Amino acid sequence: MSMSTCLWFLLVSSFTGANEVNVNCLRSIKSQVKDPKRSLSSWVFRNGNATYICSFVGVECWDEDRVLTIYLSGYGLQGEFPLGLNDCSSLTGLDLSRNNFSGALPSNIASLIPFVTTLDLSYNQFSGEIPTGLLNVTFLNTLMLQHNQFTGQLPPQLASLQRLKQFSVADNHLIGPVPKFNEAYFGSESFANNTDLCGLPMEFCINPEEKVSRFGQMGAAIGAAIFAPVGAFLGWFFFNGN
Amino acid sequence: MERRLMMIARFFWLVLVFDLVLRTSGNAEGDALSALKNSLSDPNKVLQSWDATLVTPCTWFHVTCNSENSVTRVDLGNANLSGQLVTQLGQLPNLQYLELYSNNITGPIPEQLGNLTELVSLDLYLNNLSGPIPSSLGRLQKLRFLRLNNNSLSGEIPRSLTAVLSLQVLDLSNTRLTGDIPVNGSFSLFTPISFANTNLTPLPASPPPPISPTPPSPAGSNRITGAIAGGVAAGAALLFAVPAIALALWRRKKPQDHFFDVPAEEDPEVKGLLKEKKLEALVDVDLQGNYIDEEVEQLIQVALLCTQSSPMERPKMSEVVRMLEGDGLAERWEEWQKEEMFRQDFSYQNYNQPNTAWLIGDSTSHIENDYPSGPR
């Protein structure tokens, strides 16, 4: 219930004063991001009709003045995940791949980009855990997080993304079980080159308790093998001694 | 001469036919656009250059052709046009961009637009169009932009649109559309933004995330080392315990030496015969009297000494050897006889049985220990 109210509010706000909101979004992104190659030099802000932002490099609009997608791949950009995206309330596509972005993804990412269907953050230096909040970006079709420095476990809630069709977390430092996706199947190339991901399509996860008891059993077997002849010899010795 | 005339006539006739054919084909597209012009009201005179008498419409403003003089773009956005669209718009086979947005056009969307199989962009937004979205639009397999928002369109979203897999941007917001929003096919890409402000059934809230078991925390190497150590210790302990327990049980059950041990005191027959010197009763008959009486007497005395109930009283082997060689037997024998008399008095007092004077009560009470006395 609160989710649909939140969405409705976001939509209404996206239509009232749509111009200003989207301009603010791009303006704050430009100020938050480090741009050593001056790739965003065309992002020049002025007063008046917001339609001019639709001709910025990497920006596509719905029609007049609402930002549809921001595709800034390979522009040498640095800094953290730009929180100014919050104001691009009609955004459906975000591609920041192949840059030098760093830091952790915000845990409230779903309130920043709720309607994104394509999210490509691959080939950066993002770190920390993959936020559970991604489960609330319910319309995600494509989620590319490969080749970063993400740690920790994959949130099992990722399996609840009903529209997810393309997904990769390869080349990170992830551990733990792969979420059990219902609709889609992702091959091992989506999970390769991590620290210790387990479960299909990788190797089966071994329950740590099972791991411990298995090692305990192994230890007992080793102990028995070593000490059995010793104990037998001692027993024979005592038996024959008298 | 007549032949020549005939040939020239035929040649002109061919040229004429050719010209007519060309004109017709070239004008088909022009005719279509002319029909549109006639249907629209154009206060800004943006269609002034649209001259139907020209061979092709390729020189008209707001019309773009390809290298074969076929119309690919019609750009009439924001032109203050009103009136209605025409069915002839479907006769532009190479049309890629139909831009009629931000006008005041009324009436329906012609279903003949489904013939425009090369269409990439159909922008009719911000008009006053009414009626349904034609399902024939599902045939537009190259369509990438379909923006029909801000119109008075009604009815349901044709399911055929989900099969237009090239669709990237869909905007049906601010219309009077009703019914369900498809989520399959190309519509997987579309969010509530595309359907805002309509009478369409809102997309369902996301289902609750599946209840997954708490992921187990990965085992540290410490736990594994501890487990191995514990297992080794357990195995070792078990296998030491087994022989140890077996050993204990074995030792407990180990009987004392079952040597012949009838206390001398308990055999009155031997003592009696010895006292009365009736040695022949104690000696093997096969010897046929071939023995020395004193030696037999000594032997029996040694035997009686060696079979006393108390192991401490029994002579050592070294003493036995000496006694058999004739040294020390007499003293030991006297000692033993004194003890016997003491025991006799004791038992006589207690039991009052003259005939069993040799008995010394319950002989088992004198069995002091269960263990052999060790080598002597």
Chai-1 contact restraints between the chains, C-beta under 6 A:
chainA,res_idxA,chainB,res_idxB,connection_type,confidence,min_distance_angstrom,max_distance_angstrom,comment,restraint_id
A,M3,B,A205,contact,1.0,0.0,6.0,A-B,restraint_1
A,S4,B,A205,contact,1.0,0.0,6.0,A-B,restraint_2
A,L7,B,P192,contact,1.0,0.0,6.0,A-B,restraint_3
A,L11,B,A196,contact,1.0,0.0,6.0,A-B,restraint_4
A,S90,B,I193,contact,1.0,0.0,6.0,A-B,restraint_5
A,F115,B,T191,contact,1.0,0.0,6.0,A-B,restraint_6
A,F115,B,I193,contact,1.0,0.0,6.0,A-B,restraint_7
A,T117,B,L189,contact,1.0,0.0,6.0,A-B,restraint_8
A,L135,B,P209,contact,1.0,0.0,6.0,A-B,restraint_9
A,T138,B,S206,contact,1.0,0.0,6.0,A-B,restraint_10
A,F139,B,T191,contact,1.0,0.0,6.0,A-B,restraint_11
A,N141,B,S188,contact,1.0,0.0,6.0,A-B,restraint_12
A,N141,B,L189,contact,1.0,0.0,6.0,A-B,restraint_13
A,Q153,B,P215,contact,1.0,0.0,6.0,A-B,restraint_14
A,P156,B,S212,contact,1.0,0.0,6.0,A-B,restraint_15
A,Q157,B,P209,contact,1.0,0.0,6.0,A-B,restraint_16
A,A159,B,P210,contact,1.0,0.0,6.0,A-B,restraint_17
A,S160,B,P209,contact,1.0,0.0,6.0,A-B,restraint_18
A,S160,B,P210,contact,1.0,0.0,6.0,A-B,restraint_19
A,R163,B,S188,contact,1.0,0.0,6.0,A-B,restraint_20
A,I175,B,P218,contact,1.0,0.0,6.0,A-B,restraint_21
A,G176,B,P215,contact,1.0,0.0,6.0,A-B,restraint_22
A,P177,B,P215,contact,1.0,0.0,6.0,A-B,restraint_23
A,N207,B,P216,contact,1.0,0.0,6.0,A-B,restraint_24
A,P208,B,P216,contact,1.0,0.0,6.0,A-B,restraint_25
A,P208,B,A219,contact,1.0,0.0,6.0,A-B,restraint_26
A,K211,B,A219,contact,1.0,0.0,6.0,A-B,restraint_27
A,V212,B,R223,contact,1.0,0.0,6.0,A-B,restraint_28
A,V212,B,A227,contact,1.0,0.0,6.0,A-B,restraint_29
A,F215,B,I224,contact,1.0,0.0,6.0,A-B,restraint_30
A,F215,B,A227,contact,1.0,0.0,6.0,A-B,restraint_31
A,F215,B,I228,contact,1.0,0.0,6.0,A-B,restraint_32
A,G216,B,A227,contact,1.0,0.0,6.0,A-B,restraint_33
A,G216,B,G230,contact,1.0,0.0,6.0,A-B,restraint_34
A,G216,B,G231,contact,1.0,0.0,6.0,A-B,restraint_35
A,G219,B,I228,contact,1.0,0.0,6.0,A-B,restraint_36
A,G219,B,G231,contact,1.0,0.0,6.0,A-B,restraint_37
A,G219,B,V232,contact,1.0,0.0,6.0,A-B,restraint_38
A,A220,B,G231,contact,1.0,0.0,6.0,A-B,restraint_39
A,A220,B,A234,contact,1.0,0.0,6.0,A-B,restraint_40
A,A220,B,G235,contact,1.0,0.0,6.0,A-B,restraint_41
A,I222,B,V232,contact,1.0,0.0,6.0,A-B,restraint_42
A,G223,B,V232,contact,1.0,0.0,6.0,A-B,restraint_43
A,G223,B,G235,contact,1.0,0.0,6.0,A-B,restraint_44
A,G223,B,A236,contact,1.0,0.0,6.0,A-B,restraint_45
A,A224,B,G235,contact,1.0,0.0,6.0,A-B,restraint_46
A,A224,B,L239,contact,1.0,0.0,6.0,A-B,restraint_47
A,F227,B,A236,contact,1.0,0.0,6.0,A-B,restraint_48
A,F227,B,L239,contact,1.0,0.0,6.0,A-B,restraint_49
A,A228,B,L239,contact,1.0,0.0,6.0,A-B,restraint_50
A,G231,B,L239,contact,1.0,0.0,6.0,A-B,restraint_51
A,G231,B,F240,contact,1.0,0.0,6.0,A-B,restraint_52
A,G231,B,P243,contact,1.0,0.0,6.0,A-B,restraint_53
A,L234,B,P243,contact,1.0,0.0,6.0,A-B,restraint_54
A,G235,B,P243,contact,1.0,0.0,6.0,A-B,restraint_55
A,F238,B,L247,contact,1.0,0.0,6.0,A-B,restraint_56
